[in-house]
């Protein structure tokens, strides 16, 4: 694909006529989701930058200029941590 696909509630069909998306026989489909952030990055310390991304955004990876970035680590890391919980 050259461009992302955006699904909306209208793409779900109706109760009477539901829509089903599936792979062509013998093929596998992988759906991933992402959103573009326009954060206000601030230098924090030791070459680390931080920003607020909102209360509803759970981040498990960060891509900048098509390169995957190393995410911050926390001593008491819990699965699916929301970074805003640690930024005051």
Buried (B, 14 or more C-beta within 10 A) or exposed (E): EEEEEEEEEEEEEEEEEEEEEEEEEEEEEEEEEEEEBEEEEEEEEEEEEBBBBEEEEEBEEBEEEEEEEEEBEEEEEEEEBBBBEEEE
